[in-house]
Amino acid sequence: MALAFATAVSFKQVQPVSAPRANPRVVLTARRPQRTAAARRVTMTITSSAKLIDGKAIAETIRQELKAEVDELKAKHGGKTPGLAVVLVGERKDSQTYVRNKKKACEEVGIASFGTDLPETASEDEVLKVVAAYNADPAVHGILVQLPLPKHINEQKVLDAISIEKDVDGFHPLNIGALAMRGRDPLFVPCTPKGCLELLKRSGVQLAGKKAAVVGRSNIVGMPAALLLQREDATVTVIHSRTPDAQKICAEADIIIAACGRAEMVGGDWVKPGAAVIDVGINAVDDPSAKRGYRLVGDVDFAAASERASHITPVPGGVGPMTIAMLLRNCVDGATRTFAAQA
């Protein structure tokens, strides 16, 4: 999801957190001046005016809501339980961690968890056979194939093979197509952008009639986030590698969703006073003072943006927890539709 933005700004070259190296290379173009204690006190006072959007707390609230819904579904439909199947190919440590977190989240809300682990050498046909089996399994209401897949496997072909009724990641072309069309509703919406909108709504941020800037146009976040904002009657500009005056456009926006994969690209001067800022990015940058040798930052300069924004998400602890919460939400929605059709 990294983009090379053609704007008059300087970047830090970083390694994504999904695959941190022992010594990721970071190029710093400038150092921040040392501030006096008085200046730091002033900054803290100003920063406190921005409301921190606590993704962990909101995600926990959603999980409790989902647990109640799952209990109600079981009582209403003779003990039937929503089921989520996760397909993991290979032994990437980060992917294994993500899968464990998803299974744990399922247990917390009462969703049945299914899983198939395949070796790195598994063929595309083997993966497709697993997907087909879950498509046919009535106990499974959502299928998630953990990305990335090994290079010899066509990711899009595998994602397209997932039944649209079980596409809880929301990546199927028919779901994305329905999202883009007025008067049509997708069965599922991609989890991360859906989580971004949920954070804004639950924080009381008005969307209708507002200007929104989405920094990044990936199929996973940027593009569906822009479509979701349009559905809420926001006027949306998508900023990408060919966008001139990116800073100027952002500085006029009431809402910013940053998903460009560049550490702290969105500076304080990109943020209109009173704007709401959702930071999707997560990047690892060198920090010798940190125990791990690096620290995590978003695509937004949090300290600078906090001095101007009305609402802002932290990294980590902002969008990340919402992605899994929305995955659970999609799975429960899929099961609800299935149970209703069978009644």
C-alpha positions as CSV (number, residue, x, y, z in Angstrom):
1,M,0.0,0.0,0.0
2,A,3.0,2.2,-0.4
3,L,2.7,5.2,-2.8
4,A,5.3,7.5,-4.1
5,F,3.6,10.9,-3.7
6,A,4.6,13.6,-6.1
7,T,4.3,16.5,-3.7
8,A,6.8,18.9,-2.3
9,V,7.3,17.0,0.9
10,S,10.1,14.9,2.4
11,F,9.6,11.2,3.3
12,K,11.1,8.8,5.8
13,Q,11.9,5.6,4.0
14,V,10.7,2.8,6.3
15,Q,10.0,-0.9,6.4
16,P,6.4,-2.0,6.9
17,V,5.7,-3.4,10.4
18,S,4.4,-6.6,8.9
19,A,8.0,-7.6,8.1
20,P,10.4,-5.6,10.4
21,R,14.1,-6.1,9.9
22,A,16.7,-5.8,12.6
23,N,17.9,-2.5,11.2
24,P,15.3,-1.0,8.9
25,R,16.8,1.9,7.0
26,V,15.3,5.3,7.8
27,V,16.3,8.5,6.1
28,L,15.5,11.6,8.1
29,T,15.5,14.8,6.1
30,A,15.3,17.1,9.1
31,R,15.5,17.1,12.9
32,R,12.8,18.6,15.1
33,P,14.2,21.5,17.2
34,Q,14.5,20.9,20.9
35,R,11.7,22.6,22.8
36,T,11.8,24.1,26.2
37,A,9.8,22.8,29.1
38,A,7.5,25.8,28.8
39,A,7.0,25.1,25.1
40,R,6.2,21.5,25.8
41,R,3.6,22.5,28.4
42,V,1.9,24.8,25.8
43,T,1.9,21.9,23.2
44,M,0.4,19.6,25.7
45,T,-2.4,22.1,26.4
46,I,-3.1,22.5,22.7
47,T,-2.9,18.8,22.0
48,S,-5.5,18.1,24.7
49,S,-8.1,19.9,22.6
50,A,-8.1,17.1,20.1
51,K,-10.3,14.2,21.2
52,L,-8.5,10.9,21.0
53,I,-10.5,8.3,19.2
54,D,-9.9,5.2,21.2
55,G,-10.2,2.3,18.8
56,K,-9.6,-0.3,21.4
57,A,-12.5,0.9,23.6
58,I,-14.9,1.3,20.6
59,A,-13.9,-2.2,19.3
60,E,-14.5,-3.7,22.7
61,T,-18.0,-2.1,22.8
62,I,-18.8,-3.6,19.4
63,R,-17.6,-7.0,20.5
64,Q,-19.9,-6.9,23.5
65,E,-22.8,-5.9,21.2
66,L,-21.9,-8.8,18.8
67,K,-21.8,-11.2,21.7
68,A,-25.3,-10.3,22.6
69,E,-26.4,-10.7,19.0
70,V,-24.8,-14.1,18.7
71,D,-26.5,-15.2,21.9
72,E,-29.9,-14.0,20.5
73,L,-29.3,-15.8,17.2
74,K,-28.5,-19.1,19.0
75,A,-31.7,-18.8,21.1
76,K,-33.8,-17.9,18.0
77,H,-32.5,-20.5,15.6
78,G,-32.1,-23.6,17.7
79,G,-28.5,-23.2,18.8
80,K,-27.1,-22.4,15.4
81,T,-23.9,-20.4,15.6
82,P,-22.2,-18.1,13.1
83,G,-19.0,-19.6,11.8
84,L,-15.8,-18.1,10.4
85,A,-13.2,-20.1,8.4
86,V,-9.6,-18.8,8.0
87,V,-7.2,-20.2,5.4
88,L,-3.5,-19.7,6.1
89,V,-0.8,-20.5,3.6
90,G,2.8,-20.5,4.7
91,E,4.5,-19.8,8.0
92,R,4.8,-16.0,8.1
93,K,5.0,-15.0,11.7
94,D,2.9,-11.9,11.3
95,S,0.2,-13.8,9.4
96,Q,0.2,-16.5,12.1
97,T,-0.2,-13.8,14.7
98,Y,-3.1,-12.1,12.8
99,V,-4.9,-15.5,12.5
100,R,-4.5,-16.2,16.2
101,N,-5.9,-12.8,17.1
102,K,-8.9,-13.4,14.8
103,K,-9.6,-16.9,16.3
104,K,-9.4,-15.4,19.8
105,A,-11.8,-12.7,18.9
106,C,-14.3,-15.2,17.5
107,E,-14.2,-17.1,20.8
108,E,-14.9,-14.0,22.8
109,V,-18.1,-13.3,20.9
110,G,-19.3,-16.9,20.5
111,I,-18.5,-17.3,16.8
112,A,-17.4,-20.8,15.8
113,S,-13.9,-20.8,14.4
114,F,-12.6,-23.1,11.6
115,G,-9.1,-23.1,10.1
116,T,-6.9,-24.7,7.5
117,D,-3.2,-24.3,7.5
118,L,-1.4,-25.1,4.3
119,P,2.4,-25.2,3.7
120,E,4.2,-22.5,1.8
121,T,4.6,-25.0,-1.1
122,A,0.8,-25.6,-1.4
123,S,-0.4,-25.3,-5.0
124,E,-3.0,-22.8,-6.1
125,D,-5.4,-25.7,-6.8
126,E,-5.0,-26.9,-3.2
127,V,-5.9,-23.5,-1.9
128,L,-8.9,-23.3,-4.3
129,K,-10.1,-26.8,-3.1
130,V,-10.1,-25.6,0.5
131,V,-12.0,-22.5,-0.4
132,A,-14.5,-24.6,-2.3
133,A,-15.0,-26.9,0.6
134,Y,-15.8,-24.0,2.9
135,N,-18.1,-22.5,0.3
136,A,-20.1,-25.7,0.5
137,D,-20.0,-26.0,4.3
138,P,-23.3,-24.8,5.9
139,A,-21.7,-24.2,9.2
140,V,-19.4,-21.6,7.7
141,H,-20.8,-18.1,7.1
142,G,-17.6,-16.2,6.4
143,I,-14.3,-17.2,4.7
144,L,-11.1,-15.3,5.1
145,V,-7.9,-16.1,3.2
146,Q,-5.0,-14.5,5.1
147,L,-2.9,-12.3,2.8
148,P,-0.3,-12.1,1.4
149,L,-0.2,-15.5,-0.3
150,P,3.0,-17.0,-1.6
151,K,4.1,-15.5,-4.9
152,H,3.2,-18.6,-7.0
153,I,-0.5,-18.3,-6.1
154,N,-2.8,-15.8,-7.8
155,E,-4.3,-13.9,-4.9
156,Q,-7.1,-12.4,-7.0
157,K,-8.1,-15.8,-8.4
158,V,-8.4,-17.2,-4.9
159,L,-10.4,-14.2,-3.5
160,D,-12.7,-14.4,-6.5
161,A,-13.4,-18.0,-5.7
162,I,-14.9,-17.2,-2.3
163,S,-18.7,-17.2,-2.4
164,I,-20.0,-13.7,-2.4
165,E,-22.3,-14.7,0.5
166,K,-19.3,-15.6,2.6
167,D,-16.9,-12.8,1.4
168,V,-16.5,-11.3,4.9
169,D,-13.3,-9.4,3.8
170,G,-15.5,-7.6,1.2
171,F,-13.0,-8.0,-1.6
172,H,-15.1,-9.8,-4.1
173,P,-15.6,-7.8,-7.3
174,L,-19.4,-8.1,-7.0
175,N,-19.3,-6.6,-3.5
176,I,-17.0,-3.8,-4.5
177,G,-19.1,-3.1,-7.6
178,A,-22.3,-2.9,-5.5
179,L,-20.5,-0.5,-3.1
180,A,-19.7,1.8,-6.0
181,M,-23.3,1.9,-7.3
182,R,-26.1,4.1,-6.1
183,G,-29.2,2.1,-5.1
184,R,-27.2,-1.1,-4.5
185,D,-26.0,-2.5,-1.2
186,P,-23.0,-4.9,-1.0
187,L,-23.4,-7.9,1.2
188,F,-20.1,-7.0,2.8
189,V,-17.8,-4.0,3.0
190,P,-14.0,-4.3,3.4
191,C,-13.3,-4.3,7.2
192,T,-10.7,-1.6,7.6
193,P,-12.5,1.2,5.8
194,K,-15.8,0.1,7.4
195,G,-14.0,0.4,10.7
196,C,-12.8,3.9,9.8
197,L,-16.4,5.1,9.2
198,E,-17.6,3.4,12.4
199,L,-15.0,5.3,14.4
200,L,-16.1,8.6,12.9
201,K,-19.8,7.9,13.5
202,R,-19.4,6.7,17.1
203,S,-17.2,9.7,17.8
204,G,-20.0,12.1,16.7
205,V,-18.2,13.4,13.6
206,Q,-20.7,14.7,11.0
207,L,-20.1,13.3,7.5
208,A,-22.9,14.6,5.4
209,G,-22.0,17.8,3.6
210,K,-18.4,17.7,4.7
211,K,-15.2,17.7,2.6
212,A,-13.2,14.6,3.0
213,A,-9.7,13.7,1.7
214,V,-8.6,10.1,1.4
215,V,-4.8,9.8,1.1
216,G,-4.2,6.6,-0.8
217,R,-6.2,4.7,-3.4
218,S,-5.6,1.0,-2.6
219,N,-8.3,-1.6,-3.3
220,I,-8.2,-2.6,0.4
221,V,-8.6,0.8,2.1
222,G,-8.4,4.0,0.1
223,M,-10.9,3.2,-2.7
224,P,-13.6,1.6,-0.5
225,A,-13.2,4.3,2.1
226,A,-13.8,7.0,-0.5
227,L,-16.9,5.1,-1.7
228,L,-18.2,4.8,1.9
229,L,-17.7,8.5,2.5
230,Q,-19.6,9.3,-0.7
231,R,-22.5,7.1,0.5
232,E,-22.6,9.3,3.6
233,D,-23.0,12.4,1.4
234,A,-19.5,13.7,2.0
235,T,-17.6,15.4,-0.9
236,V,-14.6,13.2,-1.4
237,T,-11.2,13.9,-3.0
238,V,-8.8,10.9,-3.3
239,I,-5.1,11.9,-3.1
240,H,-2.6,9.7,-4.9
241,S,0.8,9.7,-6.5
242,R,-0.3,12.0,-9.4
243,T,-2.2,14.5,-7.3
244,P,-0.8,18.0,-7.4
245,D,-1.2,20.2,-4.3
246,A,-1.9,17.3,-2.0
247,Q,-1.1,19.3,1.1
248,K,-3.5,22.1,0.0
249,I,-6.3,19.7,-0.7
250,C,-5.9,18.0,2.7
251,A,-5.7,21.3,4.5
252,E,-9.2,22.2,3.2
253,A,-10.8,18.9,4.3
254,D,-13.0,18.4,7.3
255,I,-12.2,14.7,7.4
256,I,-8.9,13.0,6.5
257,I,-8.4,9.3,6.2
258,A,-4.7,8.6,5.7
259,A,-3.8,5.2,4.1
260,C,-0.7,5.8,2.0
261,G,1.9,3.6,3.7
262,R,4.3,6.5,4.3
263,A,5.5,7.2,7.8
264,E,4.1,10.6,9.1
265,M,3.6,11.9,5.6
266,V,0.5,13.9,6.6
267,G,2.0,16.7,8.7
268,G,0.4,19.3,10.9
269,D,0.1,21.8,8.1
270,W,-2.0,19.3,6.1
271,V,-4.7,19.4,8.8
272,K,-7.4,22.0,8.9
273,P,-8.2,23.3,12.4
274,G,-11.1,21.2,13.7
275,A,-10.7,18.4,11.2
276,A,-11.2,14.7,12.1
277,V,-8.2,12.6,11.3
278,I,-8.2,8.8,10.9
279,D,-4.8,7.2,10.5
280,V,-4.8,3.8,8.9
281,G,-1.0,3.5,8.5
282,I,1.3,1.5,10.6
283,N,5.1,1.8,10.0
284,A,8.2,0.8,11.8
285,V,10.9,3.5,12.1
286,D,14.3,3.3,13.7
287,D,14.4,4.2,17.4
288,P,17.5,3.2,19.3
289,S,15.8,4.2,22.6
290,A,13.1,1.6,22.1
291,K,13.5,-1.9,23.4
292,R,12.8,-3.4,19.9
293,G,15.1,-0.9,18.2
294,Y,12.1,0.6,16.4
295,R,8.8,2.3,17.1
296,L,5.4,2.3,15.4
297,V,4.1,5.4,13.7
298,G,1.2,6.1,11.4
299,D,0.9,7.9,8.1
300,V,0.1,11.1,10.1
301,D,2.5,13.1,12.2
302,F,0.4,12.5,15.4
303,A,2.0,15.2,17.6
304,A,1.7,18.0,15.0
305,A,-1.8,16.9,13.8
306,S,-3.1,16.7,17.3
307,E,-2.5,20.4,17.8
308,R,-5.0,21.2,15.0
309,A,-7.5,18.3,14.8
310,S,-10.8,18.0,16.7
311,H,-10.6,14.2,16.6
312,I,-7.6,11.9,15.9
313,T,-6.8,8.2,16.1
314,P,-3.6,7.0,17.7
315,V,-1.2,4.4,16.2
316,P,-1.3,1.8,17.5
317,G,-4.7,1.5,19.2
318,G,-6.8,3.3,16.6
319,V,-7.9,1.7,13.4
320,G,-6.2,-1.7,14.0
321,P,-8.6,-3.1,16.6
322,M,-11.6,-2.0,14.5
323,T,-10.5,-4.2,11.5
324,I,-11.1,-7.4,13.5
325,A,-14.3,-6.0,15.1
326,M,-15.7,-5.3,11.6
327,L,-14.6,-8.8,10.5
328,L,-16.7,-10.2,13.3
329,R,-19.5,-7.8,12.4
330,N,-19.5,-9.1,8.8
331,C,-19.5,-12.7,9.9
332,V,-22.5,-12.2,12.2
333,D,-24.4,-10.3,9.4
334,G,-23.7,-13.1,7.0
335,A,-25.0,-15.7,9.5
336,T,-28.1,-13.6,10.2
337,R,-29.0,-13.5,6.5
338,T,-28.5,-17.2,6.1
339,F,-30.5,-18.1,9.2
340,A,-33.3,-15.8,8.1
341,A,-33.4,-17.5,4.6
342,Q,-33.5,-20.9,6.2
343,A,-36.3,-20.1,8.7
